[in-house]
């Protein structure tokens, strides 16, 4: 009796279904997505694919969170997501979306602390950023390194401030290790204090080492530093005074006013930049003891009081010609 041959049709049908399902799965992974315009998408620290898939669907970046998670596990080559803010382009495929979230192209958001910004204004700048969270107080004066810093939406202000302070600690240690024999600073803190005065006394980068040399000479000789910014700091905590300094303020006795005390103030009067710290630790070789404004934002330096008085007379004549007096 002849054996009955089995039909192979069901096997072919099953194979066809599997191939069609695979094609659908892969095709959907690389097909254009539903996003109608570029999307800024935020990923919090520690957020996993499951929660992110729901958010992506809700914001229109993908069609189905369930299918996205399935395809990501099968085709994504790992699903480790990085924290940050990312730009997802219009019509991005699911494959592209995951690639972006796993990549390093986070949106860089920067907050800039300019050289010579006092700590009270640093705190105000951080507090004014509505995308940061938490409360902060003004940090210790001189503890923040002026620079531009990355931050992320929802990040605590205290965390950003901590990075700024860590940068100052690192920079001060690096520069202190390279100090020359000409510096009068006996400790990193003394260097920071003197650098804060240099920072406030000149707006010209090329003058920093000269100003540092002048104040170093005064400290060695036991002369009063007579730096106007040290009068202002106890009054405003470094904010602009907005008027001329009064005679009573010049004569005020406190821990900062270098018109009534010999030596350095008890602490920094602002947050000095890297170049001002470097200038104090490697000041110019000079005999200068005096300086006065020259009308261009810089100064004229003098070794003797006689030379200085002549320079002051020229400065007052220039101001009178300008109508300032």
Beta strands, then each sheet from edge to edge (+ up, - down):
strand 1: 39-43
strand 2: 84-88
strand 3: 109-112
strand 4: 148-151
strand 5: 290-293
strand 6: 299-302
sheet 1: 1+ 2-
sheet 2: 3+ 4-
sheet 3: 5+ 6-
end
